[in-house]
Amino acid sequence: MISLHHNIWLLIICCAFSFGVEIEQLPSPRSLCGEGPHWDQATQSLYYIDIEGPEATILRYDYGENKTYAATVENVPLMTFVLPIENSTDEFLVGGQYAAKVIRWDGKSAKGEFVRDAFEVDKIDTNRFNDAKCDAAGRFYGGTMRYRECNGPFTDVANASFYTFDRDHGLKQSKQNVFISNGLTWVGDKFYYIDSCTHDIKEYDYNSVNGELSNERIIFTLRENGKVPEYIFDGMTSDVDGNLFIATYDGYKVMKINPKSGELLAEYKLPAGQITSVAFGGPNLDILFVTSASKGSPPAEAGHLFKITGLETKGKAGNKIKL
């Protein structure tokens, strides 16, 4: 159990006329790479992962207690995402290197338990699972990535993939030639997706009946005159108004974008640079939780969990997976 002091920063907002927004660092361990936030409304908890600590760790921020609990799982050396499993209170699907694994954790103990492998994607030694979520029907959407940064070597090789899985039809490879499969979210009959190294956000038509994606198109890009900024898009979520909220790795900010107009509506500045992902939560689903990383020589706040309040909007709780 982690209980730390926290600080509050008043937010400087660019490109928006909105006041009363605050950022707060929550009591949380300092993750090397905090990722995959998932809000569970039933338990009023935010689950997330530290992918790259000394041992991969599953974490739970308890909203009522304002405390974060953490656990490692024996025989599961890598966890990249966490999805609660439908009709269970203590079982989760987590991403390993190739296999999506079922684990059991009570949300407080320092150790979790490996249960079984659920399904497995293509075995490529240079790749691992990355971000994943479920749609409202409990279908899995998630992908893999290379063990490289976007501006590092071998970024000319896009050999990762994006997959869907449902318990009736199994695993399907939906997209190939991916660098870093990352942020994903749904807005009505549209699906939004980020491959971090392409520096853009793609929109697809989403069929809620069968889960199929079609008609790929770019709705926002970071490229200007062929150049890209020093940061990349990472995790993503959306609000009830259909706007996208995107974490920026090495960008010190969360961006709010209208996908219909392609307009940048706001930038929410944070005291940590490596912003990894975002998820709405809280009793009224109006708190934006933000995960971060602490690689290299970052500010002291880096790697902690944050919340942004006063956004005057709300999102949706995470969906559980059906296995």
ABEGO torsion letter per residue (X at the ends): XBBBBBBBBBBBBBGBBBBGBBBBBBBBBBBABBBGBBBBAAAGBBBBBBAABABBBBBBBBAAAGBBBBBBBBGBABBABBBBBBGBAABBBBBBAABBBBBBBAGABABBBBABBABBBBBBAABBBBBBBBBAAGBBBBBBBBBBBAABBGAABBABBBBBBBAAAEBBBABBGBABBBBBBBBEABBBBBBAAAGBBBBBBBBAAAGBBBGBBBABBABBGGBBBABBBBBBBBBAAGBBBBBBBGAGBBBBBBAAAGBBABBBBBABABBABBBBBEAAGABBBBBBBABEBBBAABGBBBBBBGAGBBBBBBBBBBX
